[in-house]
Amino acid sequence: MRRLTLFIAPFAAWALPLPAWALEHRTIIIRTGITGTFPEIMSKVVSFLAMSSVATCLMLFLIGAFLYTTGVVGETQKDTGKKTMINALLGLLIILGSYALLRTVLYYICAPSAC
C-alpha cells in the first residue's frame, strides 16, 4: 500500500491543478448575462459571499450588544448577549481567514490583473 501511495502521490500533485489551468482562459457565459473566465467569476462570488457574511456577523454583534446592554433586567439575557457577541467575533475571524485563503488560491490560479 505504501508503494502505491508513493507512486500515485507525485502524479496527483501534478494532475490536480490541470482543470484550473484549463478553465483559466475559457470564457463562461452564465444565464444572468455575466460573462468572464472561471477565476473572474469565482473571485466575484467569493467577494460577494465574504461581504454578506461580514455584514451578517456585524448584525449579530449589534444584536448581542443590545441584549447585553438591556440585560439589567435579567442575568440570562446578559449572558446570551455576551455569548452572541463572542460567537459573532469568532465567526468574523473565521470568515476573514477563509477569505484570505481563497483570495490567495485564486491569485495563483488566475492572472493577478483578472482577480
C-alpha positions in Angstrom: 0.0 0.0 0.0 2.8 2.4 0.8 4.5 1.8 -2.6 1.2 2.5 -4.3 0.8 5.8 -2.4 4.4 6.8 -3.2 3.7 6.1 -6.9 0.3 7.9 -7.0 1.2 11.0 -4.9 3.5 12.7 -7.4 1.1 12.1 -10.2 -1.8 13.5 -8.2 0.2 16.6 -7.2 0.9 17.2 -10.9 -2.6 16.5 -12.2 -4.7 18.4 -9.6 -4.1 21.9 -11.0 -4.7 20.9 -14.6 -8.6 21.5 -14.5 -8.0 25.0 -13.1 -5.4 25.8 -15.8 -7.8 24.5 -18.5 -10.6 26.8 -17.3 -8.4 29.8 -17.0 -8.8 31.2 -20.5 -12.2 29.7 -21.4 -15.0 32.3 -21.4 -18.1 31.2 -19.4 -21.5 32.8 -20.0 -24.0 32.5 -17.2 -27.7 32.8 -17.9 -27.8 36.0 -15.9 -25.7 37.8 -18.5 -22.4 37.6 -16.6 -19.5 36.7 -18.9 -15.9 36.1 -17.9 -13.4 33.4 -17.2 -13.8 30.9 -14.4 -11.4 32.6 -12.0 -13.0 36.0 -12.6 -16.5 34.6 -11.8 -15.2 32.8 -8.7 -13.5 35.9 -7.5 -16.8 37.8 -7.7 -18.7 35.1 -6.0 -16.1 34.8 -3.2 -16.1 38.6 -2.7 -19.9 38.7 -2.6 -20.2 35.8 -0.1 -17.5 37.4 2.1 -19.1 40.8 2.2 -22.6 39.4 3.0 -21.1 37.1 5.7 -19.3 40.1 7.3 -22.5 42.1 7.3 -24.3 39.2 9.0 -21.6 38.9 11.7 -21.8 42.7 12.4 -25.6 42.5 12.7 -25.3 39.6 15.1 -22.7 41.5 17.1 -25.0 44.5 17.3 -27.9 42.2 18.4 -25.6 40.7 21.1 -24.6 44.2 22.3 -28.2 45.2 22.5 -29.1 42.2 24.6 -26.0 42.8 26.8 -26.9 46.4 27.5 -30.5 45.6 28.2 -29.6 42.7 30.3 -30.0 44.7 33.5 -33.4 43.1 33.9 -32.2 39.5 33.8 -28.9 37.8 34.1 -29.7 35.2 31.4 -30.3 37.9 28.8 -26.9 39.5 29.7 -25.2 36.1 29.3 -27.0 35.5 25.9 -25.8 38.8 24.6 -22.3 38.2 25.7 -22.2 34.7 24.0 -23.7 36.2 20.9 -21.0 38.9 20.7 -18.2 36.4 21.2 -19.6 34.0 18.6 -20.1 36.8 16.1 -16.4 37.8 16.6 -15.2 34.2 16.2 -17.3 33.9 13.1 -15.8 37.1 11.7 -12.3 35.8 12.3 -13.1 32.5 10.5 -14.7 34.4 7.6 -11.7 36.8 7.2 -9.3 33.9 7.4 -11.1 31.8 4.8 -11.4 34.9 2.6 -7.7 35.5 2.7 -7.0 31.8 1.9 -9.4 31.8 -1.0 -8.0 35.0 -2.4 -4.5 33.6 -2.2 -5.6 30.4 -4.1 -7.4 32.5 -6.7 -4.3 34.7 -7.1 -2.3 31.6 -8.0 -5.0 30.2 -10.3 -5.5 33.2 -12.4 -3.5 36.2 -13.5 -3.3 39.0 -10.9 -4.9 41.5 -13.1 -8.0 39.3 -13.7 -8.9 38.8 -10.0 
